[in-house]
Amino acid sequence: MKKLIVALFLFFSTAVFAVDSVLDDGDMVRVSVYGNPDLMTEAKISASGMLSFPLIGEVKVGGLSAPETEQLIASRLVAEGFLKQAQVNVIVLQSSGQQVSVLGQVMKPGKYSIESGAKSLFDFIALSGGVSAKGSSVITILRMSENPPKRFSVNIDQLYLKSSVDVVKRSNIKMIAGDIVYVPEAPVFYVFGEANRPGVYRYKLGMTVAQSISAGGGISARGTVRGIEIDRRNEEGKLVKLSASLSSEILADDVIVIQERLF
C-alpha cells in the first residue's frame, strides 16, 4: 500500500510539472500530428518565442505549456482548412534550461547545451570557437542559480603560463544550467604624439611607459623622452594629466603622450 501511495504521488507530481512548465526560447521540440506523419517536425523555438510549423507557418508558443501548444496548433490546422480534425502531440527534446550562455568576445556567442556533453568552462569556451582576438584573458562566470548570483573569474594567461596542472584543473569550473560565461574586450592603452606608430594597443598588467612606447614603435625622430605625460581618468571620471618617466607604470585606458622635441 505504501509503495502504491508513493507511486501515485510521483505520478501526479510529474503530471503537475508537465502542465505548469512552459516552452521557452531555445527549447528543441518535436511536434507530431496523429495520422499525418509528413507533418512531424523537430525545431528549436526562436528567441522571439516562435515555432515554424508546416502549412501554418510561424506559431507563437513561447510562454505556453506543451498541452496549450498542442491545442493551438491543432486549432490552427483545422481553422485554416488543412485538416478536419487534428490530434497534436508536443514533446520537449531539449530544454533551454539545461544550457550555458557564452557571451562577449568569443567566435560564436550563444547558448550551448549541457546535454551535448560539454561539462566544464573550457569545454564551453571551445564550443563557442574560443576567445576572439579582441577578447580579454580574464573570463567571468556568473552562477545565476544562486541568490545573489555568484561570480567567478579565471585569468587564462596566468593560469596556463604560471600555474600548476592541479591549479588549471581546479580552475576548469564545472558548469551548471543557467551559468553565464562572459569574455569582455581586452583592456587597451593609447600612444599619441611623437611615436613611430601611434595607436591603440593591448594592455597587460604591470606595463611601464617604456614598454608602451615600444609597442608604438618607439619614439620618432622628432620626439623626446622628456615631458612624457599620461592622460588618465580618476575615480570621479575626470581626465587628469600626470608627468611620467620611462619606468612609470601605466593602467588600462591610459593615454601616453610623447612630446615633440623643441630643437
Residue pairs with C-beta under 8 A, 6 or more apart in sequence:
18 65
18 66
19 65
19 67
20 65
21 65
21 66
22 62
22 63
22 64
22 65
23 29
23 45
23 49
23 61
23 62
23 63
23 64
23 65
23 66
23 69
23 92
24 45
24 49
24 62
24 63
24 95
24 96
24 97
25 45
25 46
25 47
25 48
25 49
25 62
25 96
26 44
26 45
26 47
26 96
26 99
26 111
27 44
27 45
27 92
27 94
27 95
27 96
28 42
28 43
28 44
28 45
28 92
28 93
28 94
29 42
29 43
29 44
29 45
29 51
29 66
29 69
29 90
29 91
29 92
29 93
30 40
30 41
30 42
30 90
30 91
30 93
31 39
31 40
31 41
31 42
31 43
31 51
31 53
31 69
31 73
31 88
31 89
31 90
32 39
32 40
32 41
32 88
32 89
32 91
33 39
33 40
33 73
33 74
33 77
33 83
33 86
33 87
33 88
33 89
34 86
34 87
34 88
34 89
35 87
36 83
36 86
38 54
39 53
39 54
39 55
41 52
41 53
41 54
42 93
43 51
43 52
43 53
45 51
45 61
45 62
45 96
48 62
49 60
49 61
49 62
49 63
50 58
50 59
50 60
50 61
50 62
51 58
51 59
51 60
51 61
51 69
52 58
52 59
53 59
53 73
55 77
55 80
55 82
56 73
56 76
56 77
56 80
56 82
59 69
59 72
59 73
59 76
61 69
61 72
64 72
66 90
66 91
66 92
67 90
69 88
69 90
70 88
70 89
70 90
71 88
73 86
73 88
73 90
74 86
74 87
74 88
77 83
77 86
77 88
78 84
78 85
78 86
94 113
94 115
96 111
97 177
97 178
98 113
98 114
98 115
98 177
99 111
99 112
99 113
99 114
99 177
99 178
100 111
100 112
100 114
100 118
100 124
100 175
100 177
100 178
100 179
100 180
100 181
101 110
101 111
101 112
101 179
101 180
101 181
102 109
102 110
102 111
102 112
102 124
102 125
102 127
102 128
102 181
102 183
103 109
103 180
103 181
103 182
103 183
104 135
104 182
104 183
104 184
104 185
105 131
105 132
105 134
105 135
105 136
105 183
105 184
105 185
105 186
106 125
106 128
106 129
106 130
106 131
106 132
106 135
106 183
107 128
107 129
107 130
107 131
107 132
108 127
108 128
108 129
109 128
110 128
112 118
112 124
112 127
112 128
114 175
114 176
114 177
116 127
117 123
118 124
118 126
118 127
118 175
119 174
119 175
120 172
120 173
120 174
120 175
121 139
121 141
121 154
121 171
121 172
121 173
121 175
121 181
122 172
123 175
124 175
124 181
125 131
125 139
125 181
125 183
128 181
131 137
131 139
131 156
131 183
132 183
134 185
134 186
135 183
135 184
135 185
135 186
136 183
136 184
136 185
136 186
136 187
137 155
137 156
137 157
137 158
137 186
138 153
138 154
138 155
138 156
138 184
139 153
139 154
139 155
139 156
139 181
139 182
139 183
140 151
140 152
140 153
140 181
140 182
140 183
140 184
141 151
141 152
141 153
141 154
141 173
141 175
141 179
141 180
141 181
141 182
142 149
142 150
142 151
142 179
142 180
142 182
143 149
143 150
143 151
143 152
143 176
143 178
143 179
144 178
144 179
144 180
145 176
145 177
145 178
145 179
152 173
154 171
154 173
159 167
159 168
159 171
160 168
163 171
175 181
186 202
186 203
187 202
187 203
187 252
187 253
188 200
188 201
188 202
188 203
188 252
188 253
189 200
189 201
189 203
189 207
189 212
189 250
189 251
189 252
189 253
189 254
189 255
189 256
190 199
190 200
190 201
190 253
190 254
190 255
190 256
191 197
191 198
191 199
191 201
191 212
191 213
191 215
191 216
191 255
191 256
191 258
192 198
192 255
192 256
192 257
192 258
193 223
193 257
193 258
193 259
193 260
194 219
194 220
194 222
194 223
194 224
194 258
194 259
194 260
194 261
195 213
195 216
195 217
195 218
195 219
195 220
195 223
195 258
196 216
196 217
196 218
196 219
196 220
197 216
197 217
198 216
199 216
201 212
201 215
201 216
203 250
203 251
203 252
203 253
206 249
207 249
207 250
208 246
208 247
208 248
208 249
208 250
209 228
209 230
209 244
209 245
209 246
209 247
209 248
209 249
209 250
209 256
210 246
210 247
212 250
212 254
212 256
213 219
213 246
213 256
213 258
216 256
219 225
219 258
220 258
222 260
222 261
223 258
223 259
223 260
223 261
224 258
224 259
224 260
224 261
224 262
225 246
226 259
226 261
227 243
227 259
228 243
228 244
228 245
228 246
228 256
228 257
228 258
228 259
229 241
229 242
229 243
229 244
229 256
229 257
229 259
230 241
230 242
230 244
230 248
230 250
230 254
230 255
230 256
230 257
231 239
231 240
231 241
231 242
231 254
231 255
231 257
232 239
232 240
232 242
232 251
232 253
232 254
232 255
233 239
233 240
233 253
234 240
242 248
244 250
244 256
250 256
